[in-house]
């Protein structure tokens, strides 16, 4: 009788240990998947940040040229706004 009770307790503890191990494994796998998702998102954000910084540098250089280079400013005003000097004429040709 004592031997059967001991075996039952050992079996019960083994089952409990298996349940705990499966539960912890499930939690670990879920946490690992979340970690992988966050890592992928971080890589995407890092790539986007690099691109935005490049765009910022290009726009900053454009602004610097507009503010400091009168020839560049004149060219931009002529191209974007269509300004001309009073003595100039513009001819438009159909393609």
N, C-alpha and C positions, 0 to 999 in steps of 0.2 A: 504494500500500500504506500509506503513512504517512497519507494522507488518510482511508482507511477506518478505520485504527486511531484516529485523532483523532475521527472521527464516532462510533465505537463507545464511546470513553471519554466523550464528551459525552452520548451517549444513556444510558449507564450512570449517569453523575452526575445526569442529569435524572430518571431513574427513582428513584434513591436519594433525591434531593431531594423528589420527590412522596411517597415512602413516609414520609419523615420528617415532611413537612407533614401528611399524613393522620394519622399517629400523634399528633403534637402537637395537632391539632384534636380528635381523639377524647379525649385526656386533658383538654384544655381544656373540652370540652362536658360531660364527666363531672364535672369539678370545679365547673363552673357549676351543674349540676343539684343537686349536693350543697349548694352555697351557697344556692340557692333553697329547698331543703328546710329547711336550718337557719334561714333567714330566716323561713319560715312557722312553724316550730316556736317560734322566739323570739317572734313576734307572738302566738301562742296562749298561751305562758307569761306574756307581759306582760299579756294580758287576764285570765288566771286570777289573776295576782298582784293586779291591781286589784280583782277581785271578793273575793278572800280578805281584802284590807286593809279593804274596806267591811264585810265580815262581822265582822272583828276590832273595828272601831270601834263597830259596833252592840253587840257583846257587851261591850266595854269600858264603854260607856255604861250598859248594863243592870247590870253589876256595880257601877259607881259609884252608880247609883240604889239598888240593894239595900243597899249599905254605908252610904250617907249619908242616904237619905230614908226615915224610919220609916213614913210613910203608904204609900209605894210597896212597901216590904217587907211591910207588913200585907196589902195587896191581893194581892201575889204569893202569900203564904202561904195566904190564904183561897182564891184561885182554883186554885192548883196542888195544894195539900195538903188542901183542904176543912176547914181549921180554923175554929172558931167560938168566940165567947166563951161562958162557961158559962150566961149568962142568955139567949142567943139560941136561936131555933128555926129550922130550915130546912125549907121545904116543897118537895117535888118534885112537879111536875105532869107528867103524860103529855101528849105533844103531840097 
